[in-house]
Amino acid sequence: MAATDILGPADAAHLLRRAGFGATAKDLTQFAPLTRAAAVSELLGTKPRSSKPPSGKDTADTLAKMQRWWLKQMLSPKWRLHEKIALFWHAHFGTGWSTLPQSAKLARQNALFRQLGLGPFRTLLYEVTRDGAMLEARDGVRNGIPAPNENYASELLESYTLGALDANGMPNFTQTDVGEFARALTGYRIAAKAQFGKIEPAAFDSNDKHVFAGRTGEATGNLGIEDETGAQFPAATNLLDILLAQRDSDDRPTVARFLTRRLWEWLAYPAPDLALIDALADVFVASGYQTGALVQAILTHDEFYSDAARSSTARTPVDFALASLRALGASSSLAALPAALGDMGMALFDPPGVEGWPSGEAWLAFGRYLARIDFAQALAAGRSGRTYSLNAKKLFAAPAVDDAAVVDGLLATLDVVPSDSSRQVLLDYLATAVGLAAKDRLERKLRGLVALALTLPEYQLH
């Protein structure tokens, strides 16, 4: 297939699951007649917003308020791809409330992911490097002469840009590089009430540093990022440009390979072939490291619509919860959802470590899966809207001649293809409704059927 081919309902549903947080029937009506290229352009076309989460006193109530605000943005169809990429960067840079309970700084960082997440990666990396939340969380404000702190330098190289090893198992950097990067990153300090750092000359190591010895991208000199006036160093001595110039043992741009793989795995499936990564990374480099260009190339690629990309990846808790709300036409006050997501292992604004959240089967560990069951039951039972509101009468309004039609209609609404045994579980459950009055069947059995369908093993994948 080509990017000019029409999506159709199945591909449109797949695109909206991965590039957003699921689809409503209205969404599918809008996107199914579009070509891949047109659909992705529609998702990318909205300008990034300048808004950021609310902040306030550094309390649990403020955190919950910020979480509810972000969930509301994710549910907005206009911004779905922007929010999905903001969530990617939030996980990628891994700064959380448990280690930094400062709402204003976390809100400002989150706004960076929203405003710059689909723009030039270099710009985003520059802003993150001097960002107040990152400087506090990774000890950048404690990095100075005569004893540099290597925390941020280490994560910058290993977790944010290069990765420890390349495709051939060769190291992308040495401990010496970490030390030299740390020296070059000295001097950032945050003024009172400021949300980002500035260089204080007295804390900056202005002596020569030497990075990537013997490699492409090797640089020597007074390396850094910016001076005390905010003027950035020229490319030959600027750490950001030096990073983008680094090449691995295959003589491929290391940052491009690393980030392309990360984004492909976020949007498609794990462990992609290296040839696929290189083809997409070439687009990334040619665009001047524009993340939006890379995302567009991923979402229009044939492999993104392959069998391997469908029902191959465990839904994150956010994907699971929001896709369920959207598919079922349910609403939520969002009052209970942040805590439910936390129980499932994904508390927004609080990834558990520098590498963000886990992925794959880790999301379906026993305790986390039980939390999904709790959410499914609460959503299916929701009537008042104080937590969730599901209109079961509307959901099952279409006439059905038998139980099989009811089950298959619900499965189609949820866009899940179950195994024969999973489908039979739903049929067996509904069969026990024999003899119930119509109202009791609707309120007791069909709501229960929704909860059961949401907990099917196949529904945990997308």
C-alpha positions as CSV (number, residue, x, y, z in Angstrom):
1,M,0.0,0.0,0.0
2,A,1.0,3.6,-0.5
3,A,0.5,6.7,1.5
4,T,-2.0,7.8,-1.1
5,D,-4.3,4.7,-0.4
6,I,-7.5,5.1,1.5
7,L,-7.2,4.1,5.2
8,G,-10.6,2.4,5.6
9,P,-12.1,1.6,9.1
10,A,-9.5,-0.9,10.3
11,D,-6.4,1.2,9.4
12,A,-8.1,4.3,10.7
13,A,-8.8,2.6,14.1
14,H,-5.2,1.4,14.2
15,L,-3.8,4.8,13.5
16,L,-6.0,6.5,16.1
17,R,-5.1,3.9,18.7
18,R,-1.4,4.5,18.2
19,A,-1.2,8.1,17.3
20,G,-3.8,9.1,20.0
21,F,-5.8,7.4,22.6
22,G,-8.4,5.4,20.7
23,A,-11.4,6.4,18.5
24,T,-15.1,7.1,18.7
25,A,-17.5,6.1,16.0
26,K,-17.4,9.8,14.8
27,D,-13.6,9.7,14.6
28,L,-13.7,6.6,12.4
29,T,-16.3,8.2,10.1
30,Q,-14.0,11.2,9.8
31,F,-10.7,9.3,9.2
32,A,-11.7,6.2,7.3
33,P,-12.2,7.9,4.0
34,L,-8.8,9.7,4.2
35,T,-5.5,8.6,2.7
36,R,-2.7,7.8,5.1
37,A,-0.9,11.0,4.2
38,A,-4.1,13.1,4.6
39,A,-4.9,11.5,7.9
40,V,-1.5,12.0,9.4
41,S,-1.4,15.6,8.1
42,E,-4.7,16.1,9.8
43,L,-3.2,14.8,13.1
44,L,-0.1,16.9,12.7
45,G,-1.7,20.0,11.3
46,T,-2.8,21.6,14.5
47,K,-0.4,24.1,15.9
48,P,1.1,23.2,19.2
49,R,-0.5,24.9,22.2
50,S,1.2,27.4,24.5
51,S,-0.8,26.2,27.5
52,K,0.6,24.3,30.4
53,P,-0.9,22.4,33.3
54,P,-2.1,24.3,36.3
55,S,0.3,24.5,39.3
56,G,0.0,25.7,42.9
57,K,1.1,24.7,46.3
58,D,3.3,21.6,46.2
59,T,0.6,19.2,47.6
60,A,-1.0,16.0,46.5
61,D,-4.1,17.9,45.6
62,T,-2.1,20.1,43.2
63,L,-0.6,17.0,41.6
64,A,-4.1,15.4,41.1
65,K,-5.3,18.7,39.6
66,M,-2.4,18.6,37.1
67,Q,-3.1,15.0,36.3
68,R,-6.8,15.7,35.6
69,W,-5.9,18.6,33.4
70,W,-3.6,16.5,31.3
71,L,-6.1,13.7,30.9
72,K,-8.6,16.3,29.7
73,Q,-6.2,17.4,27.0
74,M,-5.5,13.8,26.0
75,L,-9.3,13.3,25.5
76,S,-9.4,16.3,23.1
77,P,-9.6,14.9,19.6
78,K,-7.9,18.1,18.2
79,W,-4.7,17.5,20.1
80,R,-4.5,13.7,20.4
81,L,-1.1,13.2,18.5
82,H,0.5,16.2,20.3
83,E,-0.5,14.8,23.6
84,K,0.7,11.3,22.7
85,I,4.1,12.7,21.8
86,A,4.2,14.9,24.9
87,L,3.6,11.7,26.9
88,F,6.5,10.0,25.0
89,W,8.9,12.8,26.0
90,H,7.6,12.8,29.5
91,A,8.5,9.1,29.7
92,H,11.8,9.6,27.8
93,F,13.1,12.4,30.1
94,G,11.7,10.7,33.2
95,T,11.2,13.6,35.7
96,G,8.7,12.9,38.4
97,W,6.9,14.2,41.5
98,S,8.3,11.6,43.9
99,T,11.8,13.0,43.4
100,L,10.8,16.6,42.6
101,P,7.5,17.7,44.2
102,Q,7.6,21.1,42.6
103,S,4.5,21.7,40.6
104,A,5.5,24.9,38.8
105,K,8.7,23.4,37.5
106,L,7.0,20.1,36.4
107,A,4.2,22.1,34.7
108,R,6.8,24.2,32.8
109,Q,8.6,21.1,31.7
110,N,5.4,19.4,30.6
111,A,4.6,22.5,28.5
112,L,7.9,22.2,26.7
113,F,7.0,18.7,25.6
114,R,3.7,20.0,24.3
115,Q,5.1,23.0,22.5
116,L,8.4,21.6,21.2
117,G,7.7,17.8,21.1
118,L,7.0,17.7,17.3
119,G,9.6,20.4,16.4
120,P,13.4,20.3,16.2
121,F,14.9,17.8,18.6
122,R,17.9,20.0,19.2
123,T,15.7,22.9,20.4
124,L,13.8,20.5,22.7
125,L,17.1,19.1,24.1
126,Y,18.5,22.6,24.7
127,E,15.4,23.7,26.6
128,V,15.3,20.4,28.6
129,T,19.0,20.8,29.5
130,R,18.4,24.2,31.1
131,D,14.9,23.4,32.3
132,G,14.4,23.9,36.1
133,A,12.8,20.5,36.7
134,M,15.7,18.7,34.9
135,L,18.4,20.8,36.6
136,E,16.9,20.0,40.0
137,A,16.1,16.3,39.4
138,R,19.4,15.4,37.7
139,D,21.7,17.6,39.9
140,G,22.5,20.2,37.2
141,V,22.2,22.9,39.7
142,R,24.8,21.1,41.8
143,N,27.3,20.8,38.9
144,G,30.1,23.2,39.1
145,I,33.8,23.7,39.7
146,P,35.9,22.3,41.3
147,A,33.9,19.0,41.6
148,P,31.6,18.5,38.6
149,N,28.4,16.4,39.2
150,E,28.1,13.7,36.5
151,N,24.4,12.8,37.0
152,Y,22.9,14.7,34.1
153,A,25.8,14.2,31.8
154,S,25.5,10.4,32.3
155,E,21.7,10.4,31.5
156,L,22.2,12.8,28.6
157,L,24.5,10.3,26.9
158,E,22.9,7.0,27.9
159,S,19.2,7.7,28.3
160,Y,18.4,10.8,26.2
161,T,20.5,10.8,23.1
162,L,22.9,7.9,22.3
163,G,22.3,4.8,24.3
164,A,25.0,2.8,26.0
165,L,25.7,0.5,23.1
166,D,25.2,0.7,19.3
167,A,23.7,-2.0,17.0
168,N,27.0,-3.9,17.0
169,G,27.3,-3.9,20.8
170,M,30.0,-1.3,20.7
171,P,30.0,1.5,23.4
172,N,28.7,4.8,22.2
173,F,30.7,6.7,24.8
174,T,33.2,6.2,27.6
175,Q,33.3,7.2,31.2
176,T,35.8,9.8,30.2
177,D,33.2,11.3,27.9
178,V,30.8,11.4,30.9
179,G,33.3,13.3,32.9
180,E,34.2,15.7,30.1
181,F,30.5,16.4,29.3
182,A,29.9,17.0,33.0
183,R,32.6,19.6,33.0
184,A,31.2,21.2,29.9
185,L,27.7,21.4,31.6
186,T,28.9,23.1,34.8
187,G,27.5,26.5,35.8
188,Y,23.7,26.3,35.5
189,R,22.0,27.9,38.4
190,I,18.3,28.8,39.0
191,A,17.4,32.2,40.4
192,A,14.6,32.4,43.0
193,K,11.2,31.8,41.4
194,A,12.8,31.1,38.0
195,Q,11.7,28.0,36.1
196,F,14.9,27.6,34.0
197,G,18.6,27.9,34.6
198,K,21.3,30.4,33.5
199,I,25.0,30.1,33.5
200,E,27.0,31.6,36.4
201,P,30.5,32.2,35.1
202,A,32.1,31.5,38.5
203,A,30.6,28.0,38.5
204,F,31.4,27.2,34.8
205,D,34.6,25.3,33.9
206,S,36.0,27.3,31.0
207,N,39.1,25.1,30.5
208,D,39.4,22.8,27.5
209,K,37.6,19.5,27.4
210,H,38.0,16.6,25.0
211,V,35.1,14.3,24.1
212,F,34.6,11.3,21.8
213,A,38.4,10.7,21.3
214,G,39.1,8.8,18.1
215,R,35.5,9.0,16.9
216,T,33.5,10.9,14.4
217,G,32.3,14.0,16.4
218,E,35.5,14.3,18.4
219,A,35.8,17.8,19.8
220,T,38.3,19.7,21.9
221,G,38.1,23.2,23.3
222,N,36.1,25.3,25.7
223,L,33.0,23.1,25.2
224,G,29.6,24.1,26.6
225,I,26.1,25.1,25.6
226,E,25.6,28.8,26.3
227,D,27.4,31.6,28.1
228,E,26.1,33.8,30.9
229,T,24.3,36.0,28.5
230,G,22.3,33.1,27.1
231,A,24.2,33.2,23.8
232,Q,24.8,29.6,22.6
233,F,28.3,28.4,21.8
234,P,29.2,27.9,18.1
235,A,28.6,24.4,16.6
236,A,32.2,23.3,16.9
237,T,32.2,23.7,20.7
238,N,28.5,23.3,21.4
239,L,27.7,20.0,23.2
240,L,24.3,19.7,21.4
241,D,25.8,19.9,18.0
242,I,28.7,17.6,19.0
243,L,26.1,15.0,20.1
244,L,24.2,15.2,16.8
245,A,27.4,14.8,14.9
246,Q,28.4,11.6,16.7
247,R,28.3,8.5,14.6
248,D,28.4,4.8,15.7
249,S,30.5,1.9,14.6
250,D,28.5,1.6,11.4
251,D,29.2,5.2,10.7
252,R,25.5,6.0,11.2
253,P,24.2,9.1,13.1
254,T,23.9,7.7,16.6
255,V,21.2,10.1,17.9
256,A,19.0,9.5,14.9
257,R,19.1,5.7,15.3
258,F,18.5,5.9,19.0
259,L,15.5,8.3,18.9
260,T,14.0,6.6,15.8
261,R,14.0,3.3,17.5
262,R,12.5,4.8,20.7
263,L,9.7,6.5,18.7
264,W,9.0,3.5,16.6
265,E,8.6,1.3,19.6
266,W,6.3,3.9,21.3
267,L,4.1,4.2,18.2
268,A,4.3,0.7,16.6
269,Y,6.0,-2.4,18.1
270,P,9.3,-3.4,19.8
271,A,12.5,-4.7,18.3
272,P,12.2,-3.4,14.7
273,D,14.6,-4.4,12.0
274,L,17.7,-2.2,11.8
275,A,17.0,-1.6,8.0
276,L,13.6,-0.1,8.9
277,I,15.2,2.1,11.6
278,D,17.9,3.4,9.2
279,A,15.3,4.2,6.5
280,L,13.3,6.3,9.0
281,A,16.4,7.8,10.6
282,D,17.5,9.0,7.2
283,V,14.2,11.0,7.0
284,F,14.9,12.4,10.5
285,V,18.4,13.6,9.6
286,A,17.3,15.0,6.3
287,S,14.6,17.1,8.0
288,G,17.1,18.6,10.4
289,Y,16.0,16.4,13.2
290,Q,12.4,17.5,13.1
291,T,10.5,15.1,15.3
292,G,7.3,15.8,13.4
293,A,8.9,14.6,10.1
294,L,10.0,11.4,11.8
295,V,6.5,10.8,13.2
296,Q,5.0,11.4,9.9
297,A,7.3,8.9,8.2
298,I,6.5,6.3,10.9
299,L,2.7,6.8,10.7
300,T,2.6,6.6,6.9
301,H,5.0,3.6,6.5
302,D,3.7,0.3,5.2
303,E,5.3,-1.5,8.2
304,F,3.2,0.6,10.6
305,Y,0.1,-1.0,9.1
306,S,1.5,-4.5,9.0
307,D,0.2,-7.5,11.0
308,A,3.2,-7.2,13.3
309,A,2.0,-3.7,14.3
310,R,-1.5,-4.7,15.2
311,S,-2.4,-6.2,18.6
312,S,1.3,-6.6,19.3
313,T,1.9,-4.2,22.1
314,A,0.5,-4.0,25.6
315,R,-1.6,-0.9,26.1
316,T,-0.3,1.5,28.6
317,P,-2.7,2.3,31.4
318,V,-3.5,5.7,29.9
319,D,-4.2,4.0,26.5
320,F,-6.3,1.4,28.1
321,A,-8.4,3.8,30.1
322,L,-8.9,6.6,27.6
323,A,-9.5,4.2,24.7
324,S,-12.2,2.5,26.8
325,L,-13.9,5.8,27.5
326,R,-13.8,6.9,23.9
327,A,-15.0,3.6,22.4
328,L,-17.9,3.2,24.8
329,G,-19.0,6.8,24.5
330,A,-18.6,7.1,28.3
331,S,-17.7,10.3,30.1
332,S,-15.8,10.9,33.3
333,S,-15.4,13.7,35.8
334,L,-11.7,12.5,35.9
335,A,-11.9,12.7,39.6
336,A,-11.1,9.0,40.1
337,L,-9.0,8.4,37.0
338,P,-5.6,9.7,38.2
339,A,-5.6,7.3,41.2
340,A,-6.8,4.5,39.0
341,L,-3.9,5.0,36.6
342,G,-1.5,5.1,39.5
343,D,-2.8,1.8,40.7
344,M,-2.3,0.4,37.2
345,G,1.3,1.7,37.4
346,M,1.2,5.0,35.4
347,A,0.8,8.0,37.6
348,L,1.1,11.0,35.3
349,F,3.8,13.5,36.3
350,D,5.5,10.8,38.3
351,P,7.4,8.2,36.2
352,P,9.2,5.8,38.5
353,G,12.7,6.5,37.4
354,V,15.0,8.2,34.9
355,E,14.0,5.7,32.2
356,G,10.4,6.5,32.5
357,W,7.8,3.7,32.8
358,P,8.2,0.1,31.9
359,S,6.8,-1.3,28.6
360,G,5.4,-4.5,27.2
361,E,4.3,-7.3,29.5
362,A,5.4,-5.3,32.6
363,W,2.1,-3.4,32.3
364,L,0.2,-6.6,32.8
365,A,1.8,-7.8,36.0
366,F,-0.7,-9.3,38.4
367,G,-1.3,-6.3,40.7
368,R,-1.5,-3.9,37.8
369,Y,-3.9,-6.2,35.9
370,L,-6.2,-6.3,39.0
371,A,-6.2,-2.6,38.9
372,R,-7.4,-2.7,35.3
373,I,-10.2,-5.0,36.4
374,D,-11.2,-2.5,39.1
375,F,-11.3,0.3,36.5
376,A,-13.3,-1.8,34.1
377,Q,-15.9,-2.6,36.8
378,A,-16.1,1.0,37.9
379,L,-16.5,2.3,34.3
380,A,-19.2,-0.3,33.5
381,A,-21.1,0.5,36.7
382,G,-20.8,4.3,36.2
383,R,-24.2,6.0,36.1
384,S,-23.9,9.3,38.0
385,G,-20.9,10.9,36.3
386,R,-19.2,11.6,39.6
387,T,-16.6,9.1,38.5
388,Y,-17.7,7.6,35.2
389,S,-21.0,7.6,33.3
390,L,-21.8,4.9,30.8
391,N,-25.2,4.9,29.1
392,A,-25.8,1.2,28.7
393,K,-29.2,1.8,27.1
394,K,-27.6,3.8,24.3
395,L,-24.7,1.4,24.0
396,F,-27.0,-1.6,23.5
397,A,-29.7,0.3,21.7
398,A,-29.3,-1.5,18.4
399,P,-31.7,-4.5,18.2
400,A,-30.0,-7.9,18.5
401,V,-31.6,-11.2,17.7
402,D,-29.5,-13.3,20.1
403,D,-26.7,-13.2,22.6
404,A,-24.0,-13.7,19.9
405,A,-25.1,-10.5,18.2
406,V,-24.9,-8.6,21.4
407,V,-21.4,-9.9,22.2
408,D,-20.1,-9.4,18.6
409,G,-21.6,-5.8,18.6
410,L,-19.8,-4.9,21.8
411,L,-16.5,-6.5,20.5
412,A,-16.8,-4.4,17.3
413,T,-17.4,-1.3,19.4
414,L,-14.3,-2.0,21.4
415,D,-12.4,-2.9,18.2
416,V,-11.1,-6.1,19.6
417,V,-10.8,-9.5,17.9
418,P,-10.9,-12.2,20.6
419,S,-9.9,-15.8,20.5
420,D,-12.8,-18.3,20.3
421,S,-12.3,-19.1,24.0
422,S,-12.5,-15.4,25.0
423,R,-15.6,-14.9,23.0
424,Q,-17.2,-18.0,24.5
425,V,-16.5,-16.5,28.0
426,L,-18.7,-13.6,27.1
427,L,-21.4,-15.8,25.6
428,D,-21.4,-18.0,28.7
429,Y,-21.7,-15.0,31.0
430,L,-24.6,-13.5,29.0
431,A,-26.4,-16.9,28.9
432,T,-27.0,-16.6,32.7
433,A,-29.3,-13.7,32.0
434,V,-32.1,-16.0,30.9
435,G,-35.4,-15.1,32.6
436,L,-34.3,-11.6,33.7
437,A,-36.6,-8.6,32.9
438,A,-35.3,-6.3,30.2
439,K,-34.3,-3.6,32.6
440,D,-32.5,-6.1,34.9
441,R,-30.7,-7.6,31.9
442,L,-29.5,-4.2,30.8
443,E,-28.4,-3.0,34.2
444,R,-27.1,-6.2,35.7
445,K,-25.8,-8.4,32.9
446,L,-25.0,-6.0,30.0
447,R,-23.0,-3.7,32.2
448,G,-21.2,-6.7,33.6
449,L,-20.6,-7.8,30.0
450,V,-18.8,-4.5,29.3
451,A,-16.6,-5.0,32.4
452,L,-15.7,-8.5,31.3
453,A,-14.9,-7.5,27.8
454,L,-12.6,-4.8,29.0
455,T,-10.6,-7.4,30.9
456,L,-10.2,-9.8,28.0
457,P,-6.5,-10.6,27.3
458,E,-6.9,-9.5,23.7
459,Y,-8.2,-6.0,24.8
460,Q,-5.0,-5.4,26.8
461,L,-3.1,-5.3,23.4
462,H,-3.3,-2.8,20.6
